[in-house]
């Protein structure tokens, strides 16, 4: 067996079958906009990573409220100002 052959073999993560064992880790790209919304730049970033053949992509940190937002250009999933804040 070649030294790194297993990296290219499928593997199961629970019930999820990954096509290989390459994992792209979470990090902050800072490609969100000032409001924390997803931008085309952020979408393009993850498309390029996926096209590169990663078996698993862990998306970057995402703020759930203004206090926890670590960057002015980091992504967030905060409710907008006009909503009650409840999940639909």
Helices and strands as residue ranges (DSSP letters): G 5-8, E 11-13, E 16-18, E 23-24, H 40-51, E 56-57
